[in-house]
Amino acid sequence: MNVLNKTAAVIVTFNRSNKLMKVLDALMAQSMCPDIVLVVDNASTDDTSELVKARAKDSPSIRYLKLSKNVGGAGGFHAGMKAAYQMGAQYFWISDDDAYPEPDAIKYLYKGLTRFQSENGWRPSFACSRVEWTDGSLCEMNCPRTVWDWARFVQPGRPWVMVDSCSFVSVMIPRWALTEHGLPIAEYFIWFDDAEYTRRIARSYPGIFVPESVVVHDTPDNRGVNFSLVDEKSLWKFKYGARNETSWRRREMGLVGVLAYAYGVRRQMKQGHVPRRMRRGIYGAILKGLSFRPAIDRF
């Protein structure tokens, strides 16, 4: 691949070396291999460092960036995308350390972005994959959000659905989007960092969903992000999500948007019979979000 099409894969990992090695295997087996495979290590304490460095000796495309502390997925993607940008990448494939791309996954995303622009005259801000769970069903937590006229360009052989939001599990972002809109918000730590970022860059033009590009997300169970599902194990993540989405809504929609969000969260928790103590934790996170206004890091 020439310098104008240079692609970087950015993978953020933390203490999941076994799954990470499967991701690296899948990347090395791509029909369109990334020029750079950047592993961003969130200060793992397992054998991640040794295994990645050993792989890098045989695969010069693999680069390793170990952070001094765990800054979450948001901080990791921020650091990794910034580093890959400085390495001259023109396309950034972003994904998790437990998501395995099928052999043509990256090729289809790249072809989707470039073909859509050449045929329609518009440049999508990103292209995202169909993310499946381990049993082949749709992965509930990685379903992109469509725009109102999502079917405008859908034709036989060109099933490109326009979307304005997706997860950071197999999404390709062109360099111009980073140049114009900056980086993900590192301070979000985890949850909603991907939704905020893709909605931000989609202001230029929506992204596209490319169903031919398939990735398998190896999560413990298949469930979406719904506040009716809050439990002891997941409470900490939902609190980050509530704070972060509140912060985004305050910025983009004002207090009316925050109140609508809070009402929806309350309804979901009541429907799920979430214990009152946990509900109070979520309400506290929403209140924190009202004054949480991290800056956007731009180039």
Helices and strands as residue ranges (DSSP letters): G 3-5, E 7-13, H 17-28, E 36-41, H 48-58, E 62-66, H 72-86, E 91-96, E 99-101, H 105-120, E 127-132, G 140-142, E 145-146, E 161-165, E 171-174, H 175-181, G 186-188, H 193-201, E 207-217, G 227-229, H 235-271, H 276-291
